Amino acid sequence: MNAPAKFYAHAIATGEVSLERLAYLVSNQCTVRESDCYAVLLAMMHNVADELSQGRIVDMGVLGRFQVGVRSEGLDAAADVSTAAVRSAHLNFRPGKRLRKTLATLEYKLIDG
């Protein structure tokens, strides 16, 4: 028996913001120049990637926490599990309190499509 098709809501991006734009926005909210903000953001990205590659959870305070996760094959015995079972790595993000509040207060609208 085939179940009837179901339709699900999903988020649609209204645009994208670049690292350069974020540096510009930050520089207009403080006394630091745009180029300095950009340099700090690039250095932070480099250090976050380095810490993640060393197996650490990166806690960005109110922003949230980043951690590496993996997808692997399911094996019948624990003794069979090895690094060869890993299919891919991905990034897990757990938003901080402020971002969770933002997610909880989002308003939605229907877009035809």
RAHUNOR-V471141 format. One record per pair of residues at least 24 apart in sequence whose ideal C-beta (glycine too) atoms are under 7 Angstrom apart, sorted by the first residue. I is the first residue (numbers start at 1). J is the second residue. If there is no record, write none. Layout:
# RAHUNOR-V471141
[[I | J] [I | J]]
This chain:
# RAHUNOR-V471141
[[12 | 111] [61 | 96] [62 | 96] [62 | 97] [62 | 98] [63 | 96] [63 | 99] [64 | 93] [64 | 94] [64 | 95] [64 | 96] [64 | 99] [65 | 94] [66 | 91] [66 | 93] [67 | 92]]
